């Protein structure tokens, strides 16, 4: 009747090379974002933890805080910042329709 809580299959700190790759992927995924914008989302000196779930979703957390990025397919092609997911959920709940076309 109730859904079980989702737990990460694996959670590990990202190495320097992984951080650079994540920054490059974010820059490619968001071409209008400046380097300063990328630095706000992924601070260069911050510790980044990647939590991997059984449905292939990766969640990137900055220094034990809130999640900053979600990688839907686990391959870096479908990365979204948390704000977009919250906005889509809010619009879906308010208006009861899919809002991907609005983005």
MMTF fields as JSON, N, C-alpha, C and O atoms, coordinates in Angstrom:
{
  "mmtfVersion": "1.0.0",
  "mmtfProducer": "UNKNOWN",
  "numBonds": 411,
  "numAtoms": 412,
  "numGroups": 103,
  "numChains": 1,
  "numModels": 1,
  "chainsPerModel": [1],
  "groupsPerChain": [103],
  "chainIdList": ["A"],
  "bondAtomList": [4, 2, 8, 6, 12, 10, 16, 14, 20, 18, 24, 22, 28, 26, 32, 30, 36, 34, 40, 38, 44, 42, 48, 46, 52, 50, 56, 54, 60, 58, 64, 62, 68, 66, 72, 70, 76, 74, 80, 78, 84, 82, 88, 86, 92, 90, 96, 94, 100, 98, 104, 102, 108, 106, 112, 110, 116, 114, 120, 118, 124, 122, 128, 126, 132, 130, 136, 134, 140, 138, 144, 142, 148, 146, 152, 150, 156, 154, 160, 158, 164, 162, 168, 166, 172, 170, 176, 174, 180, 178, 184, 182, 188, 186, 192, 190, 196, 194, 200, 198, 204, 202, 208, 206, 212, 210, 216, 214, 220, 218, 224, 222, 228, 226, 232, 230, 236, 234, 240, 238, 244, 242, 248, 246, 252, 250, 256, 254, 260, 258, 264, 262, 268, 266, 272, 270, 276, 274, 280, 278, 284, 282, 288, 286, 292, 290, 296, 294, 300, 298, 304, 302, 308, 306, 312, 310, 316, 314, 320, 318, 324, 322, 328, 326, 332, 330, 336, 334, 340, 338, 344, 342, 348, 346, 352, 350, 356, 354, 360, 358, 364, 362, 368, 366, 372, 370, 376, 374, 380, 378, 384, 382, 388, 386, 392, 390, 396, 394, 400, 398, 404, 402, 408, 406],
  "bondOrderList": [1, 1, 1, 1, 1, 1, 1, 1, 1, 1, 1, 1, 1, 1, 1, 1, 1, 1, 1, 1, 1, 1, 1, 1, 1, 1, 1, 1, 1, 1, 1, 1, 1, 1, 1, 1, 1, 1, 1, 1, 1, 1, 1, 1, 1, 1, 1, 1, 1, 1, 1, 1, 1, 1, 1, 1, 1, 1, 1, 1, 1, 1, 1, 1, 1, 1, 1, 1, 1, 1, 1, 1, 1, 1, 1, 1, 1, 1, 1, 1, 1, 1, 1, 1, 1, 1, 1, 1, 1, 1, 1, 1, 1, 1, 1, 1, 1, 1, 1, 1, 1, 1],
  "groupList": [{"groupName": "UNK", "atomNameList": ["N", "CA", "C", "O"], "elementList": ["N", "C", "C", "O"], "formalChargeList": [0, 0, 0, 0], "bondAtomList": [1, 0, 2, 1, 3, 2], "bondOrderList": [1, 1, 2], "singleLetterCode": "X", "chemCompType": "L-PEPTIDE LINKING"}],
  "groupTypeList": [0, 0, 0, 0, 0, 0, 0, 0, 0, 0, 0, 0, 0, 0, 0, 0, 0, 0, 0, 0, 0, 0, 0, 0, 0, 0, 0, 0, 0, 0, 0, 0, 0, 0, 0, 0, 0, 0, 0, 0, 0, 0, 0, 0, 0, 0, 0, 0, 0, 0, 0, 0, 0, 0, 0, 0, 0, 0, 0, 0, 0, 0, 0, 0, 0, 0, 0, 0, 0, 0, 0, 0, 0, 0, 0, 0, 0, 0, 0, 0, 0, 0, 0, 0, 0, 0, 0, 0, 0, 0, 0, 0, 0, 0, 0, 0, 0, 0, 0, 0, 0, 0, 0],
  "groupIdList": [1, 2, 3, 4, 5, 6, 7, 8, 9, 10, 11, 12, 13, 14, 15, 16, 17, 18, 19, 20, 21, 22, 23, 24, 25, 26, 27, 28, 29, 30, 31, 32, 33, 34, 35, 36, 37, 38, 39, 40, 41, 42, 43, 44, 45, 46, 47, 48, 49, 50, 51, 52, 53, 54, 55, 56, 57, 58, 59, 60, 61, 62, 63, 64, 65, 66, 67, 68, 69, 70, 71, 72, 73, 74, 75, 76, 77, 78, 79, 80, 81, 82, 83, 84, 85, 86, 87, 88, 89, 90, 91, 92, 93, 94, 95, 96, 97, 98, 99, 100, 101, 102, 103],
  "secStructList": [7, 7, 7, 7, 7, 7, 7, 7, 1, 3, 3, 3, 3, 7, 7, 2, 2, 2, 2, 2, 2, 2, 2, 2, 2, 2, 2, 2, 2, 7, 6, 6, 7, 7, 2, 2, 2, 2, 2, 2, 2, 1, 7, 6, 6, 1, 7, 3, 3, 3, 3, 3, 7, 6, 6, 1, 7, 3, 3, 3, 3, 3, 6, 6, 1, 1, 3, 3, 3, 3, 3, 1, 1, 1, 1, 1, 1, 1, 3, 3, 3, 2, 2, 2, 2, 2, 2, 2, 2, 2, 2, 2, 2, 2, 2, 7, 1, 7, 7, 4, 4, 4, 7],
  "xCoordList": [0.804, 0.0, 0.863, 0.566, 1.919, 2.802, 4.096, 4.571, 4.657, 5.936, 7.06, 7.032, 8.032, 9.196, 10.127, 10.16, 10.882, 11.833, 12.939, 13.359, 13.39, 14.434, 15.783, 16.025, 16.651, 17.986, 19.017, 18.84, 20.094, 21.175, 21.863, 22.121, 22.151, 22.872, 24.343, 24.985, 24.87, 26.275, 26.398, 25.783, 27.18, 27.427, 28.928, 29.524, 29.529, 30.985, 31.383, 30.699, 32.51, 33.038, 33.641, 34.245, 33.472, 34.011, 35.469, 35.863, 36.255, 37.662, 37.788, 36.801, 39.006, 39.243, 38.874, 38.293, 39.209, 38.877, 37.361, 36.835, 36.661, 35.2, 34.552, 33.574, 35.091, 34.564, 34.725, 33.81, 35.907, 36.16, 35.219, 34.688, 35.018, 34.118, 32.686, 31.974, 32.259, 30.919, 30.753, 29.703, 31.774, 31.723, 31.635, 30.863, 32.433, 32.376, 30.997, 30.441, 30.457, 29.141, 28.075, 27.197, 28.144, 27.179, 27.315, 26.31, 28.536, 28.757, 28.204, 27.611, 28.392, 27.843, 26.322, 25.663, 25.767, 24.32, 23.606, 22.471, 24.292, 23.73, 24.63, 25.38, 24.582, 25.518, 25.351, 26.288, 24.204, 24.002, 24.553, 24.633, 24.927, 25.466, 26.918, 27.717, 27.233, 28.61, 29.429, 28.884, 30.736, 31.591, 31.227, 31.315, 30.817, 30.402, 29.145, 29.013, 28.224, 27.014, 27.355, 26.8, 28.257, 28.678, 29.381, 29.214, 30.176, 30.855, 29.867, 30.144, 28.722, 27.705, 27.073, 26.812, 26.829, 26.21, 27.227, 26.933, 28.42, 29.485, 30.739, 31.627, 30.83, 32.011, 33.287, 33.32, 34.35, 35.559, 36.237, 36.775, 36.218, 36.923, 36.012, 36.484, 34.742, 33.778, 33.872, 34.248, 33.524, 33.46, 32.128, 31.072, 32.172, 30.969, 30.8, 31.726, 29.621, 29.306, 28.289, 27.293, 28.555, 27.639, 26.924, 27.561, 25.605, 24.79, 24.157, 23.48, 24.383, 23.855, 22.721, 22.85, 21.599, 20.407, 20.182, 20.759, 19.346, 19.14, 18.472, 18.581, 17.784, 17.144, 18.058, 17.576, 19.357, 20.41, 20.465, 21.213, 19.694, 19.74, 20.936, 21.17, 21.684, 22.778, 22.37, 21.841, 22.61, 22.314, 23.633, 24.353, 23.947, 25.188, 24.888, 24.094, 25.538, 25.321, 26.61, 27.699, 26.484, 27.64, 27.829, 26.956, 28.972, 29.394, 28.295, 28.07, 27.625, 26.632, 25.357, 24.538, 25.173, 23.978, 22.88, 22.727, 22.122, 21.027, 21.555, 22.633, 20.806, 21.214, 21.226, 20.326, 22.239, 22.35, 22.003, 21.379, 22.4, 22.155, 21.622, 21.966, 20.773, 20.28, 20.688, 20.504, 21.237, 21.567, 20.575, 20.693, 19.608, 18.485, 18.903, 18.421, 19.798, 20.168, 21.498, 21.888, 22.199, 23.462, 24.621, 25.701, 24.436, 25.505, 25.91, 26.784, 25.295, 25.659, 24.922, 25.19, 24.002, 23.287, 22.006, 21.508, 21.473, 20.231, 20.461, 19.956, 21.221, 21.506, 20.58, 20.409, 19.985, 19.085, 19.425, 19.761, 19.345, 19.483, 18.217, 17.15, 18.331, 17.182, 16.025, 14.872, 16.273, 15.201, 14.243, 13.041, 14.737, 13.873, 12.945, 11.772, 13.456, 12.613, 11.532, 10.382, 11.89, 10.893, 9.857, 8.668, 10.288, 9.357, 8.385, 7.18, 8.903, 8.037, 7.039, 5.869, 7.491, 6.588, 5.513, 4.339, 5.894, 4.927, 3.902, 2.703, 4.371, 3.446, 2.522, 1.345, 3.053, 2.217, 1.132, -0.027, 1.52, 0.543, -0.508, -1.683, -0.072, -1.014, -1.949, -3.152, -1.382, -2.159, -2.453, -3.197, -1.873, -2.138, -1.827, -2.61, -0.677, -0.226, 1.298, 1.942, 1.862, 3.304, 3.832, 3.266, 4.909, 5.402, 6.76, 7.431, 7.186, 8.477, 8.505, 9.569, 7.376, 7.354, 7.624, 8.085, 7.346, 7.544, 9.009, 9.383, 9.859, 11.278, 11.927, 13.14],
  "yCoordList": [-1.175, 0.0, 1.26, 2.206, 1.287, 2.439, 2.116, 0.98, 3.117, 2.911, 2.828, 3.5, 2.012, 1.896, 3.069, 3.588, 3.493, 4.576, 4.107, 2.95, 5.023, 4.707, 4.937, 5.984, 3.96, 4.078, 3.951, 3.199, 4.7, 4.665, 3.309, 2.753, 2.793, 1.532, 1.741, 0.878, 2.91, 3.233, 4.743, 5.507, 5.159, 6.582, 6.756, 6.158, 7.582, 7.757, 9.184, 9.882, 9.605, 10.928, 10.908, 9.919, 11.997, 12.097, 12.52, 13.359, 11.934, 12.308, 13.598, 14.103, 14.128, 15.35, 15.195, 16.102, 14.047, 13.806, 13.717, 14.209, 13.089, 12.995, 14.37, 14.651, 15.231, 16.588, 17.377, 18.079, 17.253, 17.967, 17.466, 18.258, 16.166, 15.598, 16.07, 16.388, 16.119, 16.585, 18.06, 18.451, 18.874, 20.297, 20.45, 21.267, 19.657, 19.704, 19.284, 19.906, 18.222, 17.741, 18.788, 19.019, 19.423, 20.471, 21.652, 22.231, 22.011, 23.12, 22.769, 23.622, 21.525, 21.09, 21.035, 21.39, 20.589, 20.433, 21.78, 21.927, 22.769, 24.109, 25.126, 25.822, 25.237, 26.101, 27.594, 28.362, 28.017, 29.434, 29.813, 30.995, 28.823, 29.089, 29.551, 28.97, 30.603, 31.096, 30.235, 29.405, 30.448, 29.715, 30.051, 29.193, 31.299, 31.701, 30.944, 30.561, 30.726, 29.958, 28.51, 27.938, 27.928, 26.547, 26.478, 25.506, 27.518, 27.549, 27.635, 27.122, 28.272, 28.347, 26.986, 26.612, 26.248, 24.926, 23.895, 23.091, 23.927, 22.98, 23.754, 23.959, 24.188, 24.94, 24.135, 22.942, 24.776, 24.041, 23.305, 22.215, 23.88, 23.276, 22.428, 21.846, 22.342, 21.624, 20.116, 19.64, 19.39, 17.935, 17.541, 17.984, 16.725, 16.289, 14.788, 14.006, 14.407, 13.0, 12.562, 13.244, 11.423, 10.864, 9.671, 8.703, 9.748, 8.643, 7.959, 8.597, 6.665, 5.892, 5.012, 4.304, 5.07, 4.318, 3.154, 3.107, 2.228, 1.011, 1.269, 0.435, 2.401, 2.703, 3.515, 4.151, 3.503, 4.146, 5.664, 6.325, 6.22, 7.657, 7.953, 7.254, 8.989, 9.472, 10.82, 11.661, 11.031, 12.303, 12.853, 12.172, 14.091, 14.73, 15.714, 16.64, 15.498, 16.3, 17.057, 16.487, 18.342, 19.181, 19.251, 19.745, 18.756, 18.8, 18.433, 19.151, 17.346, 16.841, 17.661, 17.43, 18.61, 19.448, 18.872, 17.657, 19.767, 19.359, 18.874, 19.286, 18.005, 17.572, 18.758, 19.598, 18.827, 19.923, 19.485, 20.238, 18.279, 17.783, 16.359, 15.578, 16.038, 14.682, 14.23, 14.965, 13.04, 12.435, 11.298, 10.242, 11.517, 10.596, 9.237, 8.206, 9.222, 7.946, 7.393, 6.294, 8.125, 7.649, 7.724, 7.22, 8.345, 8.43, 9.862, 10.085, 10.832, 12.222, 12.929, 14.101, 12.246, 12.887, 13.576, 14.469, 13.178, 13.74, 14.299, 13.75, 15.39, 16.025, 17.221, 18.029, 17.324, 18.436, 18.993, 18.234, 20.308, 20.869, 20.596, 20.384, 20.6, 20.252, 21.221, 20.799, 22.482, 23.47, 23.134, 23.359, 22.603, 22.242, 21.098, 21.094, 20.141, 19.023, 19.501, 19.076, 20.388, 20.908, 21.74, 21.66, 22.539, 23.364, 22.475, 22.728, 21.448, 20.546, 19.844, 19.695, 19.418, 18.757, 19.725, 19.361, 20.946, 21.937, 22.255, 22.318, 22.456, 22.74, 21.556, 21.74, 20.351, 19.174, 19.095, 18.809, 19.349, 19.283, 20.387, 20.168, 21.582, 22.695, 22.58, 22.813, 22.218, 22.263, 20.884, 20.77, 19.831, 18.45, 18.179, 17.537, 18.675, 18.323, 18.341, 18.918, 17.71, 17.621, 18.952, 19.54, 19.437, 20.78, 20.757, 21.788, 19.624, 19.567, 20.47, 20.98, 20.686, 21.537, 22.993, 23.757, 23.386, 24.78, 25.113, 26.284, 24.102, 24.338, 24.407, 24.602],
  "zCoordList": [0.0, 0.0, 0.0, -0.729, 0.801, 0.849, 0.134, 0.162, -0.5, -1.18, -0.161, 0.87, -0.456, 0.402, 0.139, -0.977, 1.138, 0.903, -0.049, -0.019, -0.879, -1.845, -1.195, -0.594, -1.319, -0.746, -1.85, -2.808, -1.698, -2.681, -2.641, -1.574, -3.825, -3.944, -3.603, -3.004, -3.998, -3.785, -3.623, -4.367, -2.665, -2.461, -2.268, -1.372, -3.117, -3.025, -3.355, -4.104, -2.779, -3.08, -4.476, -4.891, -5.182, -6.539, -6.495, -5.685, -7.367, -7.475, -8.275, -8.81, -8.356, -9.124, -10.587, -11.182, -11.175, -12.584, -12.783, -13.781, -11.832, -11.926, -11.816, -12.509, -10.951, -10.799, -12.087, -12.518, -12.703, -13.964, -15.06, -15.839, -15.116, -16.116, -15.878, -16.831, -14.622, -14.295, -14.675, -15.186, -14.43, -14.803, -16.324, -16.827, -17.054, -18.527, -19.035, -19.94, -18.441, -18.849, -18.565, -19.396, -17.397, -17.06, -18.016, -18.428, -18.37, -19.312, -20.693, -21.354, -21.135, -22.424, -22.393, -23.37, -21.272, -21.144, -21.04, -21.492, -20.433, -20.253, -20.932, -20.248, -22.259, -22.99, -22.69, -22.905, -22.208, -21.888, -20.514, -20.182, -19.727, -18.393, -18.509, -19.242, -17.771, -17.753, -16.788, -16.061, -16.796, -15.861, -14.415, -13.537, -14.165, -12.815, -12.397, -11.235, -13.33, -13.02, -12.683, -11.745, -13.443, -13.173, -11.818, -11.082, -11.484, -10.188, -9.032, -7.948, -9.243, -8.193, -7.951, -6.808, -9.024, -8.893, -8.408, -7.524, -8.993, -8.659, -8.248, -9.076, -6.987, -6.565, -6.786, -6.485, -7.313, -7.685, -6.521, -6.715, -5.334, -4.194, -3.315, -2.338, -3.626, -2.78, -2.991, -4.063, -1.954, -2.041, -2.667, -2.215, -3.688, -4.399, -4.173, -4.389, -3.741, -3.525, -4.576, -4.818, -5.19, -6.185, -5.557, -5.14, -5.494, -5.0, -6.203, -7.009, -6.314, -7.444, -6.948, -5.949, -7.67, -7.293, -8.251, -9.337, -7.837, -8.619, -9.964, -10.863, -10.133, -11.411, -12.332, -13.269, -12.08, -12.868, -12.718, -13.438, -11.804, -11.545, -10.646, -9.66, -10.992, -10.155, -9.596, -10.322, -8.317, -7.662, -7.138, -6.408, -7.517, -7.098, -5.977, -6.141, -4.833, -3.635, -3.334, -3.397, -3.006, -2.709, -1.205, -0.492, -0.71, 0.692, 1.675, 2.65, 1.435, 2.36, 2.447, 3.336, 1.546, 1.567, 0.703, 0.582, 0.107, -0.764, -2.11, -2.538, -2.775, -4.12, -5.083, -5.047, -5.938, -6.899, -8.312, -9.059, -8.684, -10.039, -9.988, -9.1, -10.963, -11.148, -12.536, -13.506, -12.642, -13.925, -14.127, -13.505, -14.989, -15.135, -15.684, -15.214, -16.679, -17.286, -16.784, -17.179, -15.926, -15.378, -16.343, -16.034, -17.518, -18.508, -18.821, -19.659, -18.166, -18.371, -19.491, -19.758, -20.153, -21.259, -20.797, -21.481, -19.659, -19.136, -17.737, -16.757, -17.64, -16.358, -16.183, -17.096, -14.995, -14.679, -13.309, -12.4, -13.146, -11.795, -10.994, -11.568, -9.699, -8.855, -9.036, -8.939, -9.29, -9.439, -10.562, -10.426, -11.667, -12.795, -12.4, -12.774, -11.657, -11.241, -10.29, -10.395, -9.357, -8.43, -9.169, -8.859, -10.141, -10.894, -11.687, -11.694, -12.344, -13.105, -12.19, -12.542, -11.032, -10.092, -9.622, -9.561, -9.291, -8.838, -9.926, -9.652, -11.16, -12.252, -12.523, -12.83, -12.409, -12.611, -11.541, -11.839, -10.296, -9.214, -9.323, -9.026, -9.754, -9.85, -11.053, -10.939, -12.211, -13.448, -14.031, -15.005, -13.442, -13.836, -15.316, -16.016, -15.778, -17.119, -17.155, -16.279, -18.169, -18.325, -18.818, -19.74, -18.216, -18.525, -19.22, -19.263, -19.763, -20.447, -21.668, -22.019, -22.325, -23.501, -23.149, -23.997, -21.92, -21.501, -21.345, -21.41, -21.137, -20.95, -22.284, -22.371]
}
